[in-house]
Amino acid sequence: MSQIAADTATVPTPMLWTDSLNTGDARMDDTHHEFMAMVNQILATPEEDQLPVYKAFLNHTVEHFAQEERWMLATGFSADNCHAEHHATILETMRVVEAHYLDTDKTIITRMAEALIEWFPGHAASMDAGLAAHLKSVGFDSVTETLADPSAIQNVTMSGCGSVSCS
């Protein structure tokens, strides 16, 4: 194999936006575009320089997930719903990555970014799209984070994911 072919084979494939990633909520989609751009920035950064980029991405992801979880709580989800549990699992894994990177595993951030590229489309198309549909159905404005009619949310504590199923 030529050196050019070997170098090309190791370049990670960036995450590309497709229509299937549209959730139906413009603010959520904007946040998802930012998420994807940051994953792609990680992949475009040499591994020895990835840690600061990754830390910024982790901070963004913490806020991204907190935003969705605020919306869930404001619209009748219980605090321990499975959508939030998925977020917690991803964040826990992402936090461990930094320690492994610092402990000589300089490829782990790239591997985490590649794993997120595999995970994200399914999450966006199911849980996030379901959450967006729920927000719309109860009249929740994700820009102002307000309900048009607060009585639309009764004392309901949904434990689902905001999607058809939690699988």
ZADRENPA-105477 format. One line per field, with one value per residue: x, y, z of N, C-alpha, C in turn; residue in three letters. Coordinates in nm, 4 decimals. Example, Ala and Ser with C-alpha at 12.3 -4.5 7.8 and 13.67 -1.06 7.14 Angstrom:
% residues 2
n_X: 1.3190:1.2850
n_Y: -0.5690:-0.2250
n_Z: 0.7800:0.7080
ca_X: 1.2300:1.3670
ca_Y: -0.4500:-0.1060
ca_Z: 0.7800:0.7140
c_X: 1.3200:1.2900
c_Y: -0.3300:0.0030
c_Z: 0.7800:0.7870
residu: Ala:Ser
% end
This chain:
% residues 167
n_X: 0.0857:0.0574:0.2100:0.0382:-0.2138:-0.2218:-0.2218:-0.4647:-0.6479:-0.6578:-0.7908:-1.0563:-1.4075:-1.6130:-1.9075:-2.2097:-2.4802:-2.8085:-3.1411:-3.2842:-3.2043:-3.3366:-3.5425:-3.7784:-3.7925:-3.6654:-3.4732:-3.3633:-3.2573:-3.0655:-2.8879:-2.8082:-2.6743:-2.4538:-2.3399:-2.2652:-2.0806:-1.8802:-1.7997:-1.6945:-1.4888:-1.3210:-1.2410:-1.0960:-0.8767:-0.5392:-0.4515:-0.2810:-0.3399:-0.6029:-0.7263:-0.8033:-1.0023:-1.1789:-1.2558:-1.4013:-1.6059:-1.7207:-1.8196:-2.0088:-2.1806:-2.2755:-2.4340:-2.6083:-2.7492:-2.8575:-3.0266:-3.2256:-3.3222:-3.4274:-3.6430:-3.7874:-3.8609:-4.0147:-4.2328:-4.3687:-4.2266:-4.0875:-3.8128:-3.6383:-3.6503:-3.6090:-3.4834:-3.3281:-3.1652:-3.0183:-2.8702:-2.7169:-2.5585:-2.4040:-2.2653:-2.1226:-1.9495:-1.8113:-1.6759:-1.4929:-1.3203:-1.1357:-0.9559:-0.8406:-0.7191:-0.5256:-0.3771:-0.2033:-0.3459:-0.3793:-0.5512:-0.8093:-0.9954:-1.0554:-1.1716:-1.3963:-1.5344:-1.5933:-1.7603:-1.9737:-2.0645:-2.1801:-2.3804:-2.5407:-2.7274:-2.9393:-3.0330:-3.1155:-3.3139:-3.5033:-3.5449:-3.4985:-3.6479:-3.8964:-3.9239:-3.9303:-4.1729:-4.3473:-4.3071:-4.4133:-4.6772:-4.7748:-4.7563:-4.5121:-4.2582:-3.9441:-3.7539:-3.8144:-3.8579:-4.1080:-4.4511:-4.7389:-4.9874:-4.9969:-5.1687:-5.1877:-5.0081:-5.0504:-5.0522:-4.8590:-4.6228:-4.4182:-4.2344:-4.1124:-3.9166:-3.9679:-4.0075:-4.1213:-4.0518:-3.8372:-3.6207
n_Y: -0.1170:0.2209:0.5157:0.7373:0.6169:0.4758:0.6879:0.8147:0.6166:0.6263:0.8533:0.9743:0.9467:1.2240:1.3426:1.3786:1.5962:1.4893:1.4774:1.3040:1.3585:1.5802:1.7060:1.8387:2.0474:2.3605:2.4851:2.2667:2.1294:2.3171:2.3043:2.0410:2.0598:2.2117:2.0264:1.8237:1.9664:2.0095:1.7476:1.6817:1.8682:1.7680:1.5288:1.6356:1.7363:1.6879:1.3992:1.4392:1.6968:1.7124:1.7299:1.9936:2.0695:1.8598:1.8924:2.1326:2.0410:1.8472:2.0148:2.1548:1.9439:1.8704:2.0967:2.0832:1.8408:1.9066:2.1134:1.9804:1.8174:2.0033:2.0873:1.8520:1.8134:2.0429:1.9816:1.7623:1.5203:1.2690:1.3093:1.0973:0.9782:0.7603:0.8750:1.0823:0.9190:0.7913:1.0111:1.0573:0.8264:0.8540:1.0931:1.0118:0.8231:0.9905:1.1552:0.9820:0.9374:1.1505:1.1039:0.8618:0.9441:1.1202:0.9351:0.8144:0.7074:0.8118:0.7836:0.7605:0.9729:1.0199:0.7700:0.7864:0.9999:0.8813:0.6759:0.8281:0.9310:0.7045:0.6526:0.8873:0.9451:0.7537:0.8167:1.0840:1.0520:0.8982:0.9284:1.2124:1.3239:1.2298:1.3650:1.6279:1.6197:1.5775:1.8179:2.0005:1.9095:1.9819:2.2519:2.3798:2.6205:2.6079:2.8044:3.0210:2.8697:2.8198:2.7398:2.7629:2.7253:2.6583:2.4842:2.2716:2.0861:1.8570:1.7044:1.5010:1.2482:1.1482:0.8645:0.7714:0.7918:0.9983:0.9103:0.6600:0.4172:0.2910:0.1524
n_Z: 0.0000:-0.0809:0.0703:0.0630:0.0307:0.2728:0.4589:0.3931:0.4555:0.7316:0.8045:0.9842:0.9121:0.8679:1.0457:0.8818:0.8092:0.7607:0.6228:0.7829:1.0374:1.1222:1.3731:1.4030:1.5720:1.5756:1.7456:1.8811:1.6625:1.5784:1.7957:1.7646:1.5196:1.6042:1.7817:1.6009:1.4417:1.6280:1.6895:1.4414:1.4334:1.6299:1.5049:1.2944:1.4142:1.5046:1.6953:1.9180:1.9874:2.0640:2.3200:2.4384:2.2553:2.2827:2.5520:2.5344:2.3715:2.5409:2.7451:2.5927:2.5290:2.7806:2.8372:2.6176:2.6661:2.9165:2.8468:2.6905:2.8922:3.0742:2.9227:2.9107:3.1830:3.2183:3.0715:3.1676:3.2050:3.4178:3.6446:3.6276:3.3739:3.0854:2.8628:2.9682:3.1181:2.9172:2.8269:3.0601:3.0692:2.8349:2.8970:3.1252:3.0138:2.8368:3.0174:3.1339:2.9275:2.9086:3.1240:3.0439:2.8082:2.9089:3.0397:2.8612:2.6381:2.3480:2.1353:2.2148:2.2235:1.9560:1.9000:2.0685:1.9501:1.7029:1.7933:1.8880:1.6480:1.5401:1.7314:1.7536:1.5256:1.5567:1.8130:1.7777:1.5810:1.7096:2.0119:2.0403:1.8269:1.9014:2.1456:2.0470:1.9035:2.1155:2.2593:2.0795:2.0743:2.3236:2.3194:2.3773:2.3687:2.2557:2.2295:2.4003:2.6168:2.7318:2.8065:2.6071:2.7168:3.0326:3.1662:3.0024:3.0757:3.3020:3.6238:3.5402:3.5150:3.3028:3.2213:3.0053:2.7005:2.5329:2.2907:2.0599:2.1718:2.4327:2.3556
ca_X: 0.0000:0.1382:0.1976:-0.0819:-0.3288:-0.2204:-0.2630:-0.6059:-0.7262:-0.6684:-0.8672:-1.1935:-1.5147:-1.6906:-2.0518:-2.2791:-2.6210:-2.9053:-3.2778:-3.3338:-3.1650:-3.4282:-3.6330:-3.9034:-3.7767:-3.5521:-3.3668:-3.2980:-3.1773:-2.9476:-2.7960:-2.7535:-2.5750:-2.3349:-2.2852:-2.1990:-1.9633:-1.7751:-1.7474:-1.6105:-1.3676:-1.2343:-1.1846:-1.0038:-0.7649:-0.4430:-0.4813:-0.2018:-0.3946:-0.7480:-0.7842:-0.8816:-1.1203:-1.2685:-1.3117:-1.5050:-1.7163:-1.7856:-1.8984:-2.1239:-2.2710:-2.3405:-2.5409:-2.7022:-2.8359:-2.9305:-3.1331:-3.3342:-3.3800:-3.5133:-3.7660:-3.8627:-3.9201:-4.1163:-4.3484:-4.4329:-4.1455:-4.0275:-3.6691:-3.5607:-3.6964:-3.5021:-3.4105:-3.2253:-3.0698:-2.9276:-2.7785:-2.6244:-2.4636:-2.3110:-2.1782:-2.0316:-1.8465:-1.7296:-1.5888:-1.3858:-1.2298:-1.0262:-0.8572:-0.7681:-0.6344:-0.4115:-0.3014:-0.1303:-0.4257:-0.4023:-0.6502:-0.9419:-1.0887:-1.1020:-1.2638:-1.5211:-1.6035:-1.6469:-1.8733:-2.0853:-2.1163:-2.2679:-2.4914:-2.6237:-2.8442:-3.0495:-3.0845:-3.1863:-3.4321:-3.6038:-3.5726:-3.5069:-3.7635:-4.0136:-3.9329:-3.9745:-4.3162:-4.4156:-4.3025:-4.5101:-4.8138:-4.8180:-4.7417:-4.3896:-4.1693:-3.8086:-3.6719:-3.8418:-3.8747:-4.2358:-4.5715:-4.8462:-5.0949:-4.9422:-5.2636:-5.1708:-4.9279:-5.1133:-4.9594:-4.8180:-4.4785:-4.3867:-4.1030:-4.0623:-3.8018:-4.0086:-4.0098:-4.2158:-4.0091:-3.7114:-3.5166
ca_Y: 0.0000:0.3422:0.6004:0.8196:0.5309:0.4463:0.8082:0.8368:0.5135:0.6538:0.9754:0.9410:1.0029:1.3211:1.3263:1.4642:1.6188:1.4392:1.5140:1.2139:1.4130:1.6877:1.6600:1.9132:2.1616:2.4355:2.5060:2.1377:2.1021:2.4054:2.2461:1.9199:2.1041:2.2478:1.9001:1.7591:2.0458:1.9876:1.6124:1.6894:1.9426:1.6717:1.4369:1.7093:1.7804:1.5803:1.3382:1.4974:1.8302:1.7019:1.7455:2.1172:2.0655:1.7628:1.9529:2.2265:1.9578:1.7897:2.1223:2.1778:1.8297:1.8832:2.1963:2.0281:1.7452:1.9778:2.1867:1.8868:1.7686:2.1119:2.0830:1.7337:1.8404:2.1474:1.9320:1.6469:1.4003:1.2516:1.3388:0.9756:0.9149:0.6859:0.9641:1.1446:0.8130:0.7763:1.1244:1.0362:0.7216:0.9131:1.1875:0.9350:0.7675:1.1007:1.2047:0.8845:0.9466:1.2436:1.0374:0.7633:1.0208:1.1687:0.8169:0.7644:0.6558:0.9302:0.7571:0.7398:1.0810:0.9893:0.6556:0.8342:1.0772:0.7845:0.6075:0.9229:0.9369:0.5875:0.6620:1.0068:0.9412:0.6778:0.8937:1.2010:1.0098:0.8363:1.0008:1.3570:1.3538:1.2065:1.4780:1.7450:1.6028:1.5996:1.9614:2.0650:1.8686:2.0515:2.3954:2.4292:2.6979:2.5770:2.9255:3.0930:2.7656:2.8436:2.6735:2.8544:2.7028:2.5701:2.3807:2.1568:1.9895:1.8278:1.6338:1.3793:1.2249:1.0488:0.8047:0.7263:0.8590:1.0999:0.8441:0.5495:0.3167:0.3205:0.0580
ca_Z: 0.0000:-0.0857:0.1892:0.0464:0.0600:0.4162:0.5298:0.3646:0.5233:0.8737:0.8273:1.0227:0.8310:0.9463:1.0567:0.7860:0.8376:0.6639:0.6600:0.8875:1.1674:1.1605:1.4784:1.4022:1.6618:1.5192:1.8452:1.9013:1.5427:1.5833:1.8942:1.7036:1.4207:1.6815:1.8297:1.4879:1.4032:1.7277:1.6664:1.3219:1.4690:1.6999:1.4054:1.2087:1.4977:1.5342:1.8253:2.0279:2.0161:2.0773:2.4537:2.4604:2.1686:2.3453:2.6733:2.4903:2.3239:2.6584:2.8071:2.5048:2.5403:2.9108:2.8219:2.5190:2.7340:3.0225:2.7774:2.6606:3.0179:3.1245:2.8443:2.9538:3.3137:3.2032:2.9951:3.2281:3.2219:3.5497:3.6409:3.6004:3.2500:3.0184:2.7721:3.0525:3.1547:2.8024:2.8344:3.1716:3.0296:2.7382:2.9669:3.2112:2.9254:2.7862:3.1255:3.1546:2.8135:2.9381:3.2092:2.9618:2.7159:2.9867:3.0828:2.7436:2.5268:2.2643:2.0306:2.2738:2.1883:1.8200:1.9079:2.1285:1.8461:1.6060:1.8574:1.8899:1.5109:1.5244:1.8266:1.7427:1.4358:1.6166:1.9262:1.7246:1.5059:1.7956:2.1361:2.0233:1.7413:1.9854:2.2388:1.9692:1.8767:2.2432:2.2887:1.9902:2.1111:2.4454:2.2997:2.4411:2.2820:2.3015:2.2289:2.5251:2.7190:2.7981:2.7564:2.5687:2.8132:3.1369:3.2078:2.9117:3.1507:3.4299:3.7114:3.4709:3.5209:3.2019:3.2445:2.8767:2.6392:2.4373:2.1606:2.0540:2.2691:2.5004:2.3152
c_X: 0.0899:0.1174:0.0728:-0.2064:-0.3357:-0.2677:-0.4129:-0.6936:-0.7454:-0.7471:-1.0107:-1.2954:-1.5955:-1.8391:-2.1167:-2.4263:-2.7053:-3.0443:-3.3320:-3.2966:-3.2531:-3.5297:-3.7700:-3.9013:-3.6498:-3.4394:-3.2911:-3.2081:-3.0530:-2.8432:-2.7311:-2.6508:-2.4439:-2.2628:-2.2054:-2.0732:-1.8487:-1.7160:-1.6530:-1.4815:-1.2693:-1.1641:-1.0818:-0.8783:-0.6686:-0.4629:-0.4039:-0.2520:-0.5439:-0.8046:-0.8582:-1.0093:-1.2252:-1.3335:-1.4225:-1.6282:-1.7920:-1.8721:-2.0232:-2.2268:-2.3434:-2.4574:-2.6489:-2.8015:-2.9175:-3.0481:-3.2517:-3.4017:-3.4643:-3.6483:-3.8523:-3.9339:-4.0325:-4.2429:-4.3997:-4.3541:-4.1008:-3.8775:-3.5870:-3.6082:-3.5794:-3.4238:-3.2965:-3.1219:-2.9713:-2.8247:-2.6737:-2.5182:-2.3597:-2.2143:-2.0789:-1.9164:-1.7537:-1.6330:-1.4710:-1.2796:-1.1108:-0.9171:-0.7749:-0.6748:-0.5075:-0.3210:-0.2467:-0.2141:-0.4668:-0.5009:-0.7932:-1.0413:-1.1424:-1.2019:-1.3980:-1.6011:-1.6659:-1.7661:-1.9954:-2.1470:-2.2107:-2.3936:-2.5909:-2.7422:-2.9635:-3.1140:-3.1682:-3.3173:-3.5405:-3.6345:-3.5898:-3.6248:-3.8929:-4.0335:-3.9829:-4.1239:-4.3980:-4.4203:-4.4060:-4.6531:-4.8649:-4.7999:-4.6211:-4.3026:-4.0269:-3.7168:-3.6893:-3.8519:-3.9995:-4.3464:-4.6756:-4.9600:-5.0440:-5.0398:-5.2584:-5.0887:-4.9948:-5.0131:-4.9245:-4.6683:-4.4474:-4.2475:-4.0430:-3.9502:-3.8420:-4.0067:-4.1101:-4.1795:-3.8759:-3.6006:-3.4073
c_Y: 0.1227:0.4235:0.6877:0.7383:0.5005:0.5673:0.8337:0.7383:0.5446:0.7806:0.9371:1.0120:1.1002:1.2865:1.4262:1.4761:1.5605:1.4793:1.4261:1.2636:1.5293:1.6345:1.7260:2.0306:2.2356:2.4552:2.3765:2.1055:2.1905:2.3500:2.1206:1.9531:2.1410:2.1222:1.8321:1.8350:2.0233:1.8473:1.6154:1.7668:1.8517:1.5827:1.5054:1.7556:1.6643:1.5290:1.4007:1.6360:1.8284:1.7392:1.8776:2.1218:1.9725:1.8209:2.0526:2.1504:1.8954:1.8951:2.1526:2.0665:1.8301:1.9813:2.1482:1.9348:1.8124:2.0555:2.0948:1.8397:1.8758:2.1075:1.9646:1.7613:1.9434:2.0973:1.7974:1.5193:1.3901:1.2743:1.2168:0.9031:0.8534:0.7700:1.0310:1.0409:0.7865:0.8889:1.1010:0.9317:0.7762:1.0064:1.1165:0.8782:0.8774:1.1528:1.1106:0.8953:1.0375:1.1773:0.9362:0.8328:1.0670:1.0550:0.7418:0.7062:0.7716:0.9048:0.7533:0.8500:1.0589:0.8741:0.6971:0.9132:0.9842:0.7090:0.7000:0.9398:0.8198:0.6006:0.7716:0.9957:0.8658:0.7537:1.0124:1.1609:0.9490:0.9251:1.1509:1.3962:1.3330:1.3183:1.6018:1.7372:1.6272:1.7485:2.0365:2.0340:1.9404:2.2024:2.4562:2.4990:2.6777:2.6990:3.0017:2.9986:2.7909:2.7640:2.7788:2.8457:2.6054:2.4621:2.2592:2.0473:1.9718:1.7518:1.4974:1.3660:1.1116:0.9938:0.7526:0.8132:0.9789:1.0425:0.7305:0.4410:0.3572:0.2277:0.1288
c_Z: 0.0000:0.0411:0.1807:0.0798:0.2088:0.4959:0.5117:0.4409:0.6712:0.9053:0.8633:0.9339:0.9154:0.9478:0.9616:0.8234:0.7252:0.7125:0.7724:1.0276:1.2118:1.2613:1.4718:1.4983:1.6198:1.6204:1.8710:1.7824:1.5384:1.6804:1.8372:1.5950:1.4916:1.7307:1.7184:1.4457:1.5005:1.7165:1.5470:1.3476:1.5428:1.5979:1.3147:1.2834:1.5196:1.6776:1.9402:2.0687:2.0484:2.2141:2.4741:2.3763:2.2308:2.4709:2.6379:2.4423:2.4410:2.7277:2.7242:2.5208:2.6738:2.9000:2.7255:2.5890:2.8444:2.9630:2.7497:2.7888:3.0868:3.0546:2.8863:3.0854:3.3039:3.1361:3.0436:3.2399:3.3672:3.5354:3.6007:3.4745:3.1745:2.9176:2.8500:3.0963:3.0413:2.8024:2.9431:3.1376:2.9328:2.8098:3.0579:3.1287:2.8761:2.8925:3.1504:3.0447:2.8445:3.0217:3.1301:2.8632:2.7889:3.0327:2.9620:2.6301:2.4370:2.1505:2.0843:2.2387:2.0475:1.8237:1.9685:2.0254:1.7428:1.6642:1.8620:1.7515:1.4847:1.6096:1.7915:1.6470:1.4935:1.7310:1.8756:1.6571:1.5946:1.9166:2.1156:1.9338:1.8186:2.0860:2.1657:1.9393:2.0032:2.2758:2.2060:2.0353:2.2356:2.4352:2.3688:2.3376:2.3331:2.3004:2.3602:2.6450:2.8027:2.7303:2.7212:2.6702:2.9192:3.1842:3.1157:2.9786:3.2857:3.5140:3.6541:3.4880:3.4255:3.2299:3.1138:2.8244:2.5564:2.2985:2.1679:2.1552:2.3297:2.4578:2.2384
residu: Met:Ser:Gln:Ile:Ala:Ala:Asp:Thr:Ala:Thr:Val:Pro:Thr:Pro:Met:Leu:Trp:Thr:Asp:Ser:Leu:Asn:Thr:Gly:Asp:Ala:Arg:Met:Asp:Asp:Thr:His:His:Glu:Phe:Met:Ala:Met:Val:Asn:Gln:Ile:Leu:Ala:Thr:Pro:Glu:Glu:Asp:Gln:Leu:Pro:Val:Tyr:Lys:Ala:Phe:Leu:Asn:His:Thr:Val:Glu:His:Phe:Ala:Gln:Glu:Glu:Arg:Trp:Met:Leu:Ala:Thr:Gly:Phe:Ser:Ala:Asp:Asn:Cys:His:Ala:Glu:His:His:Ala:Thr:Ile:Leu:Glu:Thr:Met:Arg:Val:Val:Glu:Ala:His:Tyr:Leu:Asp:Thr:Asp:Lys:Thr:Ile:Ile:Thr:Arg:Met:Ala:Glu:Ala:Leu:Ile:Glu:Trp:Phe:Pro:Gly:His:Ala:Ala:Ser:Met:Asp:Ala:Gly:Leu:Ala:Ala:His:Leu:Lys:Ser:Val:Gly:Phe:Asp:Ser:Val:Thr:Glu:Thr:Leu:Ala:Asp:Pro:Ser:Ala:Ile:Gln:Asn:Val:Thr:Met:Ser:Gly:Cys:Gly:Ser:Val:Ser:Cys:Ser
% end
